[in-house]
Amino acid sequence: MQPENKTDTAFPDLFEKCYNYTAAKEVIEKGVYPYFRPVQSAPGDEVVIDGRKCIMVGSNNYLGLVNDPRVKEAAADAANRYGSGCTGSRFLNGTLDLHLELEERLAQFMHKEAALIFSTGFQTNLGAISSLVGKNDTVVLDRQDHACIVDGARLSHGKTLKFAHNDIEDCRRVLKIARESNGRGGILVVVDGVFSMEGDIIKLPELVEVCKEFGARIMVDDAHSVGVLGPNGAGTAEHFDLIDEVALTTGTFSKSFASLGGFVAGERTVVEFIKHSARSLIFSASIPPANAAAALKALDILQAEPERREQLWKNANRIQREFRAMGLNIGHTATPIVPIVVGDDFDAFTFWKELFENGVFTNPVVSPAVPPGQAMIRTSYTATHTDEHLDRVVELVEKVSRSQGLIS
């Protein structure tokens, strides 16, 4: 039966792909559909989903601040003072003194001259890359870069080249091609600091050397690194003591900062250019006052309470150690993102369902977010997960892994 609104002409129908799309329906019919599950409680390390209380090991709440009373109070106070939204873009009527204060604080924290706030982390990379990379330029990406980096490259007028994941020798090969094929333009190499699915860290020292060899600028997306890596939590460049070698760092407020929004930090002249060129900034409403205030308060806490980061790493190291001891394949993770490589997509969905039904919420990740045949259960940990939380997670992961045949 044709849908009621399906066209009945000899011309190709734009919606034909929609009518033929069955992937989600097939997973739903098998009873293992894991996505768009509504959370029915405040976010945190324990949540209620489908009326079931779960330990949450699927969020990016690394410092455990999303439900912190101080952050919530700061957000509420800002909403009471400034209202619920800005009703305009940063470019026109949507800039508050709160935004400027946050930008100044972020620049200091990231050891850069200037910072600029966007409405989301996705829009930050979209705007920064597409405004910087022109028709004579080349943008070089790691094959496992986040989708917003890929889309930013697509929106630019430059040429896009990719190198094998975290393979610096392959990056050298690609940079050589870029220089030989286009000597007129500049090169921007864009990588994740911590890769969001695999949990591994970019080999930044080696990348810096190869980029110097070919005169390429480096931009690092520290969405999963700020608050996590570095002596002060300032991310990947601080972690490797290479702050001056990284031209631009981007980040998000939706993880360690327990809010919503994004930022780019770098040389003032470059940030000013992005500020007046990035379409995703100029044509988007600015982040609401509550979001800016929450991010500011989270930054205060991040800097004042380094013990949070210490506890985060204690939890992450424990889980990595115990999962490896079980014989699970957790790849090359070196962070609080700890994947369990399952392989088959439906096996990953089944693994997720068993954990969920036993009170542990995780994220099944399938292609194209990971390479085909590398479906995984992505788990991630926070500073506020207790030993009891982790005991239960380890117990259930081992039980389900045995039932699924991942370990014997």
C-alpha positions in Angstrom: 0.0 0.0 0.0 1.3 3.4 -0.9 1.5 6.1 1.8 -1.4 8.6 1.4 0.9 11.4 0.5 3.1 9.5 -1.9 3.3 11.1 -5.3 1.8 9.2 -8.3 3.8 10.5 -11.2 6.5 9.3 -13.5 9.1 11.4 -11.7 11.5 10.1 -9.0 10.1 10.8 -5.6 12.4 12.5 -3.1 10.7 10.6 -0.2 11.2 7.1 -1.8 14.3 6.6 0.5 12.1 7.3 3.5 9.4 4.8 2.4 12.1 2.1 1.8 13.9 2.7 5.1 13.4 -0.3 7.4 16.5 -0.6 9.5 15.0 0.9 12.7 11.8 -1.0 12.2 13.7 -4.3 12.0 15.5 -3.6 15.3 12.2 -2.5 17.0 10.5 -5.7 15.8 13.3 -7.8 17.4 12.7 -6.0 20.7 16.2 -4.7 21.0 15.8 -1.1 19.8 18.0 1.0 22.2 17.6 4.6 21.0 15.6 7.7 22.0 14.8 6.2 25.4 13.2 8.9 27.6 14.9 9.6 30.9 12.2 10.1 33.6 14.3 11.5 36.3 17.0 14.1 36.9 20.3 13.1 35.1 23.0 11.6 37.1 24.7 8.3 38.0 21.3 6.7 38.7 18.4 7.4 36.4 14.9 6.1 35.8 14.2 4.9 32.2 10.9 3.1 31.2 10.1 3.1 34.9 13.3 1.1 35.7 16.0 2.4 37.9 19.4 2.2 36.2 23.0 2.9 36.9 24.0 5.3 34.1 27.3 4.5 32.4 26.3 6.0 29.1 26.6 9.8 29.7 29.4 12.2 29.4 28.9 13.8 32.8 32.6 13.2 33.5 33.0 15.5 36.6 29.5 14.6 37.9 28.3 18.2 37.8 25.1 17.9 35.8 23.0 17.6 39.0 25.3 19.6 41.3 23.2 22.0 43.4 25.7 24.9 42.8 25.4 24.5 39.1 21.6 24.3 39.2 21.4 27.3 41.5 23.7 29.4 39.2 21.5 28.5 36.2 18.3 29.3 38.0 19.7 32.7 39.2 20.7 33.6 35.7 17.2 32.7 34.3 15.6 34.8 37.0 17.9 37.8 36.2 18.2 37.6 32.4 15.1 35.6 31.4 14.9 32.2 29.6 16.6 33.1 26.3 18.4 35.7 24.3 16.0 35.8 21.3 18.8 36.6 18.9 22.3 35.8 17.6 25.5 36.8 19.2 26.1 38.9 16.1 23.1 41.1 16.7 21.2 41.4 20.0 22.1 38.1 21.7 25.4 38.9 23.4 25.2 39.1 27.2 27.8 40.2 29.7 27.7 36.6 30.9 28.8 35.4 27.5 31.8 37.8 27.5 32.7 36.8 31.0 32.6 33.1 30.1 34.8 33.8 27.0 37.4 35.6 29.0 37.5 32.9 31.7 37.7 30.1 29.0 40.6 31.9 27.3 42.5 32.1 30.5 41.7 28.5 31.4 42.8 27.2 28.0 46.0 29.3 28.0 44.9 31.1 24.8 44.5 34.8 23.9 40.8 34.6 23.1 37.7 32.3 23.1 34.4 32.5 21.3 31.1 30.8 22.4 28.8 29.0 20.0 25.3 27.6 20.6 26.6 24.0 20.6 29.8 22.1 20.2 28.6 20.7 16.9 28.1 24.3 15.6 31.6 25.3 16.9 33.4 22.8 14.6 31.0 23.4 11.8 31.6 27.2 11.9 35.3 27.3 12.7 36.3 24.8 10.0 34.1 26.1 7.2 35.1 29.7 7.8 38.8 29.0 7.9 39.2 26.5 5.0 38.8 28.3 1.7 38.8 27.1 -1.9 42.6 26.9 -2.2 43.0 25.2 1.2 43.0 21.6 2.4 41.6 20.1 5.6 43.0 16.9 6.8 41.0 14.6 9.1 41.5 11.5 11.2 39.1 8.8 9.8 37.5 8.5 13.3 36.9 12.3 13.8 33.5 13.3 15.1 30.7 13.9 12.6 30.7 17.7 13.3 34.3 17.8 12.1 33.5 15.9 9.0 30.5 18.1 8.3 32.6 21.3 8.9 35.0 20.0 6.3 32.1 19.3 3.9 30.8 22.8 4.3 34.2 24.4 3.6 35.2 25.2 0.0 38.5 23.4 0.4 39.7 19.9 -0.4 39.2 17.2 2.3 41.7 14.4 2.8 41.7 11.7 5.6 44.3 9.5 7.2 44.1 6.2 9.0 43.0 6.5 12.6 45.7 7.8 14.9 48.3 6.7 12.3 50.8 9.5 12.1 52.8 7.9 9.3 49.7 7.8 7.2 49.1 11.5 8.2 52.5 12.3 6.8 51.6 10.5 3.5 48.4 12.5 3.2 50.1 15.8 4.1 52.7 15.1 1.4 49.9 14.6 -1.1 48.2 17.8 0.0 51.4 19.9 -0.5 52.3 18.3 -3.8 48.8 18.7 -5.3 48.1 22.2 -4.0 51.0 24.4 -3.1 49.0 27.6 -3.1 46.8 27.0 -0.1 47.1 26.4 3.6 46.4 23.1 5.5 44.3 22.6 8.6 44.7 19.3 10.4 41.7 18.6 12.6 41.6 15.8 15.2 39.7 14.7 18.3 41.8 15.0 21.4 40.0 12.0 22.9 38.0 10.0 20.3 34.5 9.8 21.5 33.7 6.2 20.7 37.2 4.5 21.1 38.4 6.5 24.1 41.9 6.7 22.8 44.0 9.9 22.8 45.4 11.5 19.7 49.2 11.0 19.4 49.7 14.8 19.6 53.5 15.0 20.0 54.0 13.0 16.8 51.3 14.9 15.0 52.9 18.2 15.9 56.2 17.2 14.4 54.7 16.0 11.1 52.5 19.1 10.8 55.6 21.3 11.3 57.3 19.4 8.5 54.5 20.4 6.1 53.5 23.8 7.5 50.1 22.7 8.6 48.0 24.2 11.4 46.5 22.0 14.1 43.0 22.2 15.5 42.0 19.8 18.3 38.4 19.1 19.3 38.6 18.6 23.1 35.0 17.9 23.7 35.9 14.7 25.7 39.2 16.1 27.0 38.5 19.4 28.8 37.9 18.6 32.5 39.5 15.2 31.9 43.1 15.5 30.5 45.9 17.8 31.7 47.3 18.8 35.1 44.5 21.5 35.3 41.9 19.8 33.2 42.6 22.1 30.2 42.7 19.2 27.7 44.9 17.4 25.3 47.5 20.1 24.6 48.0 20.7 28.3 48.2 16.9 28.9 51.2 16.8 26.5 52.6 20.2 27.4 52.1 21.4 23.8 49.7 24.3 24.2 51.7 26.6 22.0 51.8 24.0 19.2 48.0 23.7 18.9 46.6 26.6 16.9 42.9 26.1 17.9 41.1 24.1 20.5 37.4 23.6 20.4 35.2 22.2 23.2 31.7 21.8 24.4 29.7 22.6 27.6 27.6 19.5 27.3 30.0 17.2 29.1 32.4 18.3 31.9 30.7 21.7 32.0 27.2 20.2 32.6 25.4 22.7 30.3 24.9 23.3 26.6 27.1 25.2 24.1 30.5 25.2 22.6 33.7 27.3 22.2 36.8 27.8 20.2 40.0 29.2 21.8 43.1 30.4 20.1 45.0 33.4 18.8 42.9 36.6 19.1 43.2 37.5 15.4 42.1 34.1 14.3 39.2 34.0 16.8 38.1 37.5 15.6 38.0 36.2 12.0 35.9 33.2 13.0 33.6 35.5 15.0 32.8 37.6 11.9 32.8 34.7 9.4 31.2 31.6 10.9 27.7 31.2 9.6 26.7 28.8 12.4 27.5 31.6 14.9 26.1 34.6 13.0 22.8 32.9 12.1 22.1 31.0 15.3 20.6 32.2 18.6 23.1 32.5 21.4 23.1 30.1 24.4 20.5 31.1 27.0 21.7 32.8 30.2 21.1 29.7 32.3 23.5 27.7 30.1 26.2 30.3 30.3 25.9 30.6 34.1 25.9 26.9 34.5 29.1 26.6 32.4 30.8 29.4 34.5 29.9 27.7 37.7 31.1 24.3 36.4 34.4 26.0 35.5 34.7 27.4 39.0 34.2 23.9 40.5 36.5 22.3 38.0 39.4 24.6 39.0 38.6 24.6 42.7 38.1 20.8 43.2 40.9 18.9 41.4 40.0 15.9 43.5 37.0 15.4 41.2 39.4 14.7 38.3 41.5 12.4 40.5 38.4 10.4 41.4 37.3 10.2 37.8 40.7 8.7 36.8 40.5 6.3 39.7 37.2 5.0 38.5 38.3 4.9 34.8 41.5 3.0 35.6 39.6 0.5 37.7 37.1 -0.3 35.0 39.8 -0.6 32.3 41.8 -2.9 34.5 38.8 -5.2 35.4 37.4 -5.3 31.9 40.8 -6.3 30.4 41.3 -8.9 33.2 38.0 -10.5 32.1 39.4 -10.8 28.6 37.1 -8.2 27.0 38.3 -6.3 24.0 38.3 -2.6 25.0 40.6 -1.4 22.3 43.2 1.2 23.0 41.2 3.3 25.4 43.2 5.5 27.8 40.3 7.5 29.2 37.0 7.3 31.1 35.4 6.2 27.8 35.7 2.4 27.9 34.2 0.5 24.9 33.4 -3.2 24.8 33.9 -4.4 21.2 31.2 -6.9 20.3 31.4 -7.0 16.5 27.9 -7.7 15.1 25.3 -4.9 15.2 22.5 -7.1 16.5 24.8 -8.8 19.0 25.5 -5.3 20.4 21.8 -4.5 20.6 21.2 -7.8 22.5 24.1 -7.1 24.8 22.7 -3.6 25.5 19.2 -5.0 26.2 20.5 -7.6 28.7 22.4 -4.9 30.6 19.4 -2.6 30.6 17.0 -5.2 31.8 19.4 -5.8 34.7 19.6 -2.1 35.6 22.7 -0.8 33.7 22.3 1.7 30.9 24.9 1.9 28.2 25.2 3.0 24.6 25.3 0.5 21.7 27.3 2.0 18.8 27.2 0.6 15.3 28.3 1.6 11.8 28.8 4.3 10.6 29.8 5.7 14.0 32.4 2.8 14.1 33.8 0.7 11.3 31.6 -2.2 10.0 32.0 -5.3 12.1 33.2 -3.3 15.1 29.9 -2.6 16.9 30.5 -1.8 20.5 28.9 -1.1 23.9 30.2 2.3 24.8 30.5 2.8 28.5 31.7 6.0 30.2 32.4 6.9 33.8 32.2 9.9 36.1 33.9 11.3 39.2 30.7 10.5 41.2 30.2 6.9 40.4 30.6 5.0 43.7 32.4 1.7 44.3 29.0 0.1 44.6 28.0 1.4 41.2 31.2 0.0 39.7 30.9 -3.3 41.5 27.4 -3.8 40.0 28.6 -2.8 36.5 31.5 -5.2 36.6 29.3 -8.0 37.8 26.7 -7.5 35.1 29.1 -6.9 32.3 30.9 -10.2 33.1 27.6 -12.1 33.4 26.3 -10.8 30.0 29.7 -11.2 28.3 29.7 -14.9 29.3 26.1 -15.4 28.1 27.0 -13.7 24.8 30.1 -15.8 24.3 32.5 -12.8 24.4 34.5 -14.4 27.2 34.6 -18.0 28.5 
